[in-house]
Amino acid sequence: MPHAQIEVRRSWTADEEIAIIDAVHEALVAAFRIPVGDKHIRFIEHQPHRFAAPPSLSQPDYLTMVHIDCFAGRSVEAKRRLYREIVERLEVLGIPRDHVSVAVRDVPVENWGIRGGQAACDVDLGFDVGV
């Protein structure tokens, strides 16, 4: 049940935004083996002057930051796989590989409320977090 937030500093068409969201979701499914229907992703567009980019970027308007909040327990290899999957899938959409930053924040399952106010540690999640 990861929650993802994608932050960009340029406008994309609605179809492009959906493609970016889908790319991140597909990467989560592939790397973390979450169910396909487990999709919690926000897309946020910033005005460029409100989203600083490193001067070394060749196309600063393509800077894309992806933040993933997820249950703790994924292996380092699963996270490495996630980083690769996200970068590869966004590159196909025209976002340069070196313009993508991904941050994973591990949250203990007891610190996550789901399904009507239950702690995630008290619910059968339907998938294994320890990948």
C-alpha positions in Angstrom: 0.0 0.0 0.0 2.7 2.5 -0.9 1.7 6.1 -1.3 3.6 8.0 -4.0 4.0 11.6 -4.8 5.5 12.8 -8.1 6.7 16.4 -8.2 7.5 18.2 -11.5 8.4 21.7 -12.5 6.7 21.9 -15.9 3.3 21.4 -17.4 2.4 18.1 -18.9 -0.8 17.2 -20.8 -3.4 15.2 -18.9 -2.4 12.1 -20.9 1.3 12.6 -20.1 0.5 13.1 -16.4 -1.5 9.8 -16.5 1.5 8.1 -18.2 3.9 9.3 -15.6 1.6 8.2 -12.8 1.2 4.8 -14.5 5.0 4.5 -15.0 5.6 5.0 -11.3 2.8 2.6 -10.3 4.0 -0.1 -12.7 7.5 0.3 -11.2 6.0 -0.3 -7.7 4.2 -3.4 -8.9 7.3 -4.8 -10.5 9.8 -4.0 -7.7 7.7 -4.2 -4.6 5.3 -6.8 -5.9 2.2 -4.9 -4.7 -1.2 -5.8 -6.1 -2.0 -4.0 -9.4 -5.1 -2.5 -7.9 -3.1 -0.9 -5.1 -2.7 2.5 -6.6 -2.2 5.6 -4.4 -0.3 8.3 -6.4 -0.4 12.1 -6.4 1.0 14.2 -9.2 2.0 17.8 -8.2 3.1 20.4 -10.7 5.1 23.3 -9.4 5.9 26.6 -11.0 9.6 26.5 -11.9 10.5 29.4 -9.7 9.1 27.5 -6.7 11.0 24.3 -7.4 14.8 24.8 -7.6 16.8 22.6 -9.8 20.5 21.9 -9.8 22.3 24.1 -12.3 24.1 21.0 -13.7 20.9 19.6 -15.2 20.8 19.9 -19.0 16.9 20.3 -19.0 15.9 21.6 -15.6 12.2 21.7 -16.5 12.3 17.9 -16.6 13.5 17.6 -13.0 11.2 14.9 -11.4 11.1 13.9 -7.8 9.3 10.8 -6.7 8.6 10.3 -3.0 7.4 6.8 -1.8 6.0 6.2 1.6 5.8 2.5 2.2 5.6 -0.1 4.9 9.1 -0.9 6.3 10.5 -4.3 5.4 11.5 -4.1 1.8 15.1 -5.2 1.1 17.8 -3.0 -0.3 17.7 -5.0 -3.5 13.9 -4.4 -3.9 14.6 -0.6 -3.4 17.4 -0.7 -6.0 15.0 -2.5 -8.4 12.4 0.2 -7.7 14.9 3.0 -8.5 15.9 1.4 -11.8 12.3 0.6 -12.8 11.1 4.2 -12.1 14.0 5.8 -14.0 13.7 3.4 -17.0 9.9 3.9 -17.3 10.2 7.7 -17.0 13.0 7.8 -19.6 10.6 6.3 -22.2 8.4 9.3 -21.5 11.2 11.8 -22.3 12.4 12.5 -18.8 16.2 12.1 -18.7 17.5 9.5 -16.3 19.7 11.9 -14.4 16.8 14.3 -13.9 14.9 11.8 -11.7 15.3 11.6 -7.9 13.5 8.9 -5.8 13.2 8.9 -2.0 11.7 5.9 -0.1 10.5 6.5 3.4 9.9 3.3 5.4 7.0 3.5 7.8 6.5 0.8 10.5 3.2 -1.0 9.8 1.9 0.0 13.3 2.3 3.7 12.2 -0.1 3.4 9.3 -3.8 3.5 9.6 -5.9 1.8 7.0 -9.3 0.2 6.3 -11.6 2.2 8.5 -9.1 3.2 11.2 -7.2 0.0 11.8 -3.4 -0.3 12.2 -1.9 -1.9 9.2 -0.2 -4.4 11.5 -3.7 -5.7 12.5 -4.8 -6.3 8.9 -4.1 -9.0 6.3 -2.5 -6.8 3.7 -2.8 -9.4 0.9 0.8 -9.1 -0.1 4.3 -9.7 1.4 6.2 -6.6 2.5 9.4 -8.6 2.9 10.5 -8.6 -0.8 
